[in-house]
Amino acid sequence: MKTFFILGFLGFSLISCVKTDDFEIPNVEIEDFSLNGNVTTIAAVKNLFDPENNEIYTFSETETYMEAYVVSSDEGGNFYKELALQDRPMDPTAGILILVDDNSLFESFNFGRKIYVKLDGLSLWQNNGVIQLGKQNRGDVVAIPNSLIDEHLIRTTETAEIIAYALDISEFSIQHLNLYIRLENVQFNRNLVRNDLRFTFAGEQTDQYDGERQLESCVTGATTILSSSTFSDFKSLLLPQGSGSIEGVLSRNFYDDFFVVAINTPDAIHFNGERCDPDFFSCGDVLSAGPEIIFEENFTNITSKEKLEAEDWTNLNVNGGSESFKPGTFDGDRYIRISAFNTDESPLEAWLVSPPVDLTNSSLEMLSFEIMASYDNATILEVLITNEYSGNPLTTDWLLLDAKIPVGPSNQYGKKYLKSELDISCLDGRINFAFRYLGLAPDKTTTYDIDNIRITGH
């Protein structure tokens, strides 16, 4: 048995009672104390858990301590009674979450603090895809009681500089969970940061527990979710509109459907660059609605896919799956719906292409439609237009429209439609427009309802 010597604090229990808004970790006299036992790594601890059996593993009489660095902070309210730990200040290889019954952990276990975790008496299990340490309570693992924090979490005098681990969204894996990562060349989805409809981090009416906001890579196009607690002190701040880098802890959403990134503070976001949005087709400013209806579809008489296709709509799943756009009804209102939820289709690329509309004898045309989003976990709908439709959406040259794609609630059906009005007056002849859905079950399965499509002009 080896003995390891580290530094501890005198009078720690008194210090931990200090609660002020401008709290700084005080300088106090220290004394040597012995850590009698073996030291292990986070990776070695995690390897003791068997995900196939999913049984709780409890440490007993091992005299073992886990070495770790703190990479989360509950000062801003985005972490609650938990510490995200990783094994190294830079180039980490493993991370873990430890549950602790204290809502001011940053006062003692600040970002970058090196700690040792006494494992005997703690239990290991996996919850929502994330391996956690805590105290076993029958068939559950719960937070370490406040009275036992000092026994299990030993705080050293070292505060390391944490160098965020650079990752691309497309590289996320379970091996990176609970690491402090850095994403470069990313931005929030355009529909979250429009000047006329700009979202907060987690202050919308549809945000019940967490605000989930889509981030997208300017390099690969891959997307992920920034998750912010509705109890965070920055929940009402507006999302930044530019592009750049962001640092945070990689985790999973509550239902273990997809990866999320959680920041300690908005200062971790550095969006000083220009946005990397695609080139949208535009004829100019939105026009006032003309008096003449050139095309209209509110799906009142569309009660089946067959009737939809009989009206010359193309409804195609290009991946060969069975899911496509289908009629729906609620409270007497009919609409067209698409969703990858409860499917095994990954990807699910579905197209709904309109009948041809002749603009030859009209002018000042405007296309409008309404969309509602439900159970939203990604923005995965596009609206396109062409005057060269080949009969196959995959062999057609499409123009991408700057449509307003709504961001709906993540855990329920939406309650209102968002209307887009798009100037298409510079197009002539026969045109077709299309809705393209690109789902990826089970990660990206947002449900969209489309209704009240109209082209007006003079």
C-alpha positions in Angstrom: 0.0 0.0 0.0 1.4 3.4 -1.0 0.8 6.6 0.8 0.4 9.8 -1.2 0.9 13.3 0.3 -1.2 16.2 -0.9 -2.4 19.5 0.7 -5.6 20.1 2.6 -7.2 23.1 4.2 -7.5 24.0 7.9 -11.0 24.9 9.0 -12.6 23.8 5.7 -16.0 23.3 7.2 -16.1 26.9 8.4 -15.0 28.2 5.0 -17.7 26.3 3.1 -20.4 28.1 5.0 -19.5 31.5 3.5 -22.2 32.5 0.9 -21.7 35.9 -0.8 -22.4 37.1 -4.3 -18.7 38.1 -4.7 -17.3 35.1 -3.1 -13.6 34.4 -3.7 -11.9 31.3 -2.5 -9.9 32.6 0.4 -6.2 32.1 1.1 -5.8 30.1 4.3 -3.1 28.3 6.1 -2.6 24.7 4.9 -1.1 21.6 6.4 0.1 18.3 4.9 -2.2 15.4 5.4 -1.8 11.8 4.2 -4.0 10.2 1.6 -3.7 6.5 2.6 -4.6 4.4 -0.4 -4.1 3.8 -4.1 -4.8 6.4 -6.8 -6.7 5.5 -9.9 -7.9 7.1 -13.1 -11.4 8.1 -14.3 -11.0 5.7 -17.2 -10.3 2.8 -14.8 -13.3 3.6 -12.7 -15.6 3.8 -15.7 -14.4 0.5 -17.0 -15.8 -1.2 -13.9 -19.3 -0.5 -15.1 -21.0 -3.1 -17.3 -23.4 -1.3 -19.7 -24.9 -4.6 -20.9 -26.1 -5.6 -17.4 -26.6 -2.0 -16.3 -26.2 -3.0 -12.7 -25.0 -0.5 -10.0 -21.4 -1.1 -9.1 -20.5 -0.1 -5.5 -16.9 0.4 -4.2 -16.1 -1.2 -0.9 -12.9 -1.7 1.0 -10.7 -0.7 -2.0 -8.9 2.1 -0.3 -8.8 3.8 -3.7 -9.0 7.5 -4.7 -9.8 8.8 -8.2 -7.8 11.8 -9.4 -9.7 14.4 -11.4 -10.1 18.0 -12.5 -13.3 20.0 -12.2 -14.6 21.3 -15.6 -18.1 22.4 -14.6 -19.3 25.3 -12.6 -22.7 25.8 -11.0 -22.1 29.6 -10.4 -24.3 30.5 -13.4 -27.0 27.9 -12.5 -26.5 25.8 -15.6 -25.3 22.8 -13.5 -27.2 21.7 -10.5 -25.8 19.5 -7.7 -23.2 17.8 -10.0 -19.6 18.1 -11.0 -18.2 17.2 -14.4 -14.7 15.8 -14.0 -12.0 14.9 -16.5 -8.6 13.2 -16.0 -6.2 15.9 -17.3 -6.1 19.7 -17.7 -5.4 19.3 -21.4 -5.7 16.4 -23.9 -8.2 14.6 -21.6 -9.0 11.0 -22.3 -12.0 10.4 -19.9 -14.7 12.3 -18.1 -17.3 11.4 -15.5 -20.2 13.0 -13.6 -20.4 13.0 -9.8 -23.7 13.8 -8.0 -23.2 16.1 -4.9 -26.0 17.5 -2.7 -24.7 21.1 -2.7 -26.0 23.9 -5.0 -22.9 26.1 -4.5 -20.2 23.7 -5.5 -18.2 26.4 -7.3 -17.3 28.0 -4.0 -15.1 25.0 -3.0 -14.7 23.0 -6.3 -14.0 25.8 -8.8 -13.3 25.3 -12.5 -9.9 23.7 -12.9 -9.6 22.5 -9.3 -7.7 19.3 -8.9 -9.5 16.9 -6.5 -9.3 13.3 -5.3 -12.5 11.3 -4.9 -12.6 8.6 -2.2 -14.4 5.8 -3.9 -15.3 3.5 -1.0 -18.9 3.9 -0.2 -19.8 5.4 -3.7 -21.6 3.7 -6.5 -21.3 3.8 -10.2 -24.0 3.5 -12.8 -25.3 4.9 -16.1 -28.2 7.3 -16.3 -29.4 8.8 -19.6 -26.3 7.6 -21.3 -23.9 9.3 -18.9 -21.8 7.3 -16.3 -22.2 8.8 -12.8 -20.9 8.5 -9.3 -23.0 8.9 -6.2 -24.5 7.1 -3.3 -26.7 4.1 -3.8 -30.3 4.4 -2.6 -31.9 1.0 -3.3 -32.1 0.7 -7.1 -31.0 4.3 -7.7 -27.8 6.3 -7.4 -28.3 9.7 -5.8 -26.2 12.7 -4.8 -23.6 12.4 -2.1 -25.2 13.9 1.1 -23.9 17.3 2.2 -22.6 15.8 5.4 -20.4 13.3 3.5 -18.9 15.7 0.9 -15.7 16.3 2.9 -15.2 12.6 3.3 -15.5 11.8 -0.4 -14.2 14.9 -2.2 -10.7 16.0 -1.2 -9.8 19.4 -2.6 -6.1 20.1 -3.3 -4.5 23.5 -3.6 -3.9 23.1 -7.4 -6.2 25.0 -9.8 -5.0 24.0 -13.3 -5.6 25.9 -16.5 -8.1 23.8 -18.4 -7.4 23.7 -22.2 -10.6 22.9 -24.0 -10.4 19.7 -26.1 -11.0 20.7 -29.8 -13.7 18.6 -31.5 -15.9 18.9 -34.5 -19.6 18.1 -33.9 -19.2 15.2 -36.4 -16.6 13.6 -34.1 -18.8 13.4 -30.9 -18.7 10.0 -29.2 -19.5 8.5 -25.8 -15.8 8.5 -25.1 -16.0 12.4 -25.0 -18.8 12.6 -22.5 -18.1 15.0 -19.6 -15.0 16.4 -21.3 -14.6 20.2 -21.6 -14.6 20.7 -25.3 -14.2 23.5 -27.8 -16.1 23.8 -31.1 -14.7 26.1 -33.7 -16.4 27.7 -36.7 -20.0 27.2 -35.4 -23.1 29.3 -35.2 -26.7 29.1 -34.1 -29.3 28.1 -36.7 -30.5 31.1 -38.6 -34.1 30.7 -37.4 -33.0 31.2 -33.8 -31.3 34.6 -34.4 -33.4 36.5 -36.9 -33.7 40.2 -36.2 -37.5 39.8 -36.1 -37.5 36.6 -34.1 -34.4 36.2 -31.9 -34.4 33.5 -29.2 -33.0 33.6 -25.7 -30.8 30.8 -24.2 -33.7 29.3 -22.2 -36.3 32.1 -21.6 -39.0 31.1 -24.1 -42.5 30.0 -23.0 -41.9 26.6 -24.5 -38.7 26.0 -22.4 -39.9 24.0 -19.4 -36.6 22.6 -18.0 -33.9 23.3 -20.6 -33.6 25.6 -23.6 -32.3 23.5 -26.5 -30.7 25.6 -29.3 -29.3 24.2 -32.5 -25.6 24.8 -33.2 -24.3 24.1 -36.7 -20.7 23.7 -38.0 -19.7 26.1 -40.8 -17.2 23.5 -42.0 -19.0 20.2 -42.0 -22.7 21.2 -41.7 -23.1 18.9 -38.7 -25.4 20.0 -35.9 -25.7 19.7 -32.2 -27.7 21.2 -29.3 -26.6 23.8 -26.8 -28.6 23.0 -23.6 -29.2 25.7 -21.1 -31.2 25.4 -17.8 -34.3 27.5 -17.3 -32.8 28.1 -13.8 -29.5 29.6 -15.2 -28.9 33.2 -14.6 -28.3 33.9 -18.3 -31.5 32.2 -19.5 -33.0 35.5 -20.7 -30.0 36.7 -22.7 -30.4 36.8 -26.5 -28.4 34.3 -28.5 -25.4 35.8 -30.3 -25.9 36.2 -34.0 -22.4 35.7 -35.5 -20.1 32.7 -35.7 -17.0 31.5 -33.9 -16.1 29.2 -31.0 -17.8 27.9 -28.0 -16.5 25.9 -25.0 -18.6 23.6 -22.7 -19.1 20.2 -21.3 -20.3 17.5 -23.6 -23.3 15.5 -22.3 -26.5 13.8 -23.4 -30.1 15.1 -23.4 -32.5 14.0 -20.7 -33.9 11.1 -22.8 -30.5 10.0 -24.1 -31.5 10.8 -27.7 -28.6 13.0 -28.7 -25.5 14.9 -27.6 -25.7 18.3 -26.0 -23.2 20.9 -25.0 -23.6 22.8 -21.6 -21.7 26.0 -21.0 -20.6 27.3 -17.6 -21.2 30.9 -18.6 -22.0 32.8 -21.8 -18.4 34.1 -21.7 -17.5 30.7 -23.1 -19.1 31.8 -26.5 -16.9 33.9 -28.8 -19.0 34.6 -31.9 -17.2 37.6 -33.4 -17.1 36.3 -37.0 -19.5 36.7 -39.9 -22.2 34.1 -40.3 -21.8 31.3 -42.8 -25.4 30.9 -44.0 -26.1 29.4 -47.4 -26.9 31.6 -50.4 -30.7 32.2 -50.2 -32.6 33.0 -53.4 -34.3 36.4 -53.1 -36.2 38.7 -55.5 -36.0 41.6 -53.1 -38.2 42.9 -50.3 -41.3 41.1 -49.3 -44.3 42.4 -51.2 -47.7 43.3 -50.0 -50.2 40.5 -50.7 -51.7 41.0 -54.1 -55.5 40.7 -54.6 -55.4 37.8 -57.0 -54.9 34.2 -55.8 -52.8 32.4 -58.3 -52.5 29.1 -56.3 -53.9 28.0 -53.0 -53.9 24.8 -50.9 -55.2 24.5 -47.4 -55.5 20.7 -47.6 -59.2 20.8 -46.6 -60.1 18.1 -49.1 -56.8 16.1 -48.8 -57.7 13.2 -46.6 -55.1 10.6 -47.8 -51.7 10.4 -49.5 -53.5 9.2 -52.6 -55.7 12.4 -52.8 -52.6 14.5 -52.3 -50.9 12.8 -55.2 -54.1 13.1 -57.3 -53.8 16.9 -56.9 -50.4 16.6 -58.7 -48.2 16.9 -55.6 -45.0 14.8 -55.6 -44.6 13.0 -52.2 -41.4 11.1 -52.2 -39.1 9.4 -49.7 -35.8 9.3 -51.6 -34.2 6.8 -49.2 -36.7 4.1 -50.0 -38.4 4.2 -46.6 -42.1 4.2 -46.0 -42.4 7.5 -44.2 -43.4 10.6 -46.2 -45.7 13.6 -45.9 -49.2 12.7 -44.8 -52.5 14.4 -44.1 -53.5 15.1 -40.5 -56.3 16.9 -38.8 -56.9 18.6 -35.5 -60.0 20.3 -34.3 -61.4 20.4 -37.8 -58.3 21.8 -39.4 -56.4 19.8 -41.9 -52.7 20.0 -42.6 -49.8 18.0 -44.0 -47.4 16.5 -41.5 -43.9 15.0 -41.6 -41.9 13.4 -38.8 -39.1 10.8 -38.3 -40.4 10.1 -34.8 -41.0 6.4 -34.1 -39.3 5.4 -37.3 -36.1 3.5 -37.9 -35.2 5.7 -40.9 -31.7 7.2 -40.6 -31.6 9.3 -42.7 -35.2 10.1 -43.7 -35.1 12.4 -46.7 -38.6 13.3 -47.9 -39.8 15.7 -50.5 -43.2 17.3 -51.0 -43.1 19.1 -54.4 -46.0 21.3 -55.4 -48.0 21.1 -58.7 -46.7 23.5 -61.4 -47.8 27.1 -61.0 -47.8 29.3 -64.1 -46.6 32.9 -63.4 -46.5 33.9 -67.1 -49.5 36.2 -66.9 -49.0 37.7 -63.4 -46.6 40.0 -61.6 -45.5 40.9 -58.1 -46.0 37.4 -56.9 -45.6 36.3 -53.3 -45.4 32.8 -51.8 -46.8 32.3 -48.3 -47.3 29.3 -46.1 -47.6 28.4 -42.4 -45.5 25.9 -40.5 -45.7 24.6 -36.9 -43.0 22.6 -35.1 -43.5 20.0 -32.4 -41.2 17.8 -30.3 -38.4 19.8 -31.7 -34.9 18.5 -31.5 -33.4 20.0 -34.7 -34.3 22.3 -37.5 -34.5 19.9 -40.4 -36.9 21.4 -42.9 -36.1 23.5 -46.0 -38.2 25.3 -48.6 -37.0 25.5 -52.2 -38.2 26.7 -55.5 -37.4 26.2 -59.2 -38.7 27.0 -62.7 -36.8 24.0 -64.1 -38.4 21.0 -62.4 -37.3 17.7 -64.0 -39.9 15.6 -62.4 -37.4 14.2 -59.9 -36.4 16.4 -56.9 -32.9 14.9 -56.9 -32.1 15.9 -60.4 -33.6 19.4 -60.3 -31.6 22.6 -59.8 -33.3 24.1 -56.7 -33.1 27.6 -55.2 -33.1 27.7 -51.4 -35.7 30.1 -49.9 -35.1 32.0 -46.7 -38.2 30.6 -45.1 -39.1 31.0 -41.4 -38.7 27.5 -40.0 -40.3 27.6 -36.5 -38.5 26.3 -33.4 -41.2 24.4 -31.4 -41.4 22.9 -27.9 -39.1 19.9 -27.4 -41.5 17.8 -25.3 -45.0 18.5 -26.7 -47.0 19.5 -29.7 -46.7 23.0 -30.9 -49.5 25.5 -30.4 -49.1 28.1 -33.2 -48.0 28.4 -36.8 -45.3 30.6 -38.1 -46.0 32.4 -41.4 -43.5 33.0 -44.1 -44.0 35.5 -46.9 -41.5 35.3 -49.7 -41.1 37.5 -52.8 -40.9 35.4 -55.9 -41.7 38.1 -58.4 -38.5 37.8 -60.4 -39.4 34.2 -61.5 -41.4 33.7 -64.6 -43.2 30.8 -66.4 -44.0 27.5 -64.7 -42.5 27.1 -61.2 -42.6 24.4 -58.5 -41.8 24.9 -54.9 -40.9 22.1 -52.4 -40.6 21.2 -48.7 -37.5 19.0 -48.0 -37.3 17.1 -44.7 -34.1 15.5 -43.6 -34.6 13.5 -40.4 -32.2 11.2 -38.7 -33.9 8.9 -36.2 -33.7 8.9 -33.3 -31.6 12.1 -33.0 -33.4 14.4 -35.4 -37.1 13.8 -35.5 -38.9 17.1 -35.3 -42.5 17.0 -36.4 -43.7 19.7 -38.8 -47.2 20.7 -39.8 -47.7 22.7 -43.0 -50.8 24.6 -43.9 -52.4 27.5 -45.8 -50.1 27.7 -48.8 -50.8 30.5 -51.2 -49.3 32.4 -54.1 -50.8 35.8 -54.8 -50.0 38.5 -57.3 -51.4 41.0 -59.8 
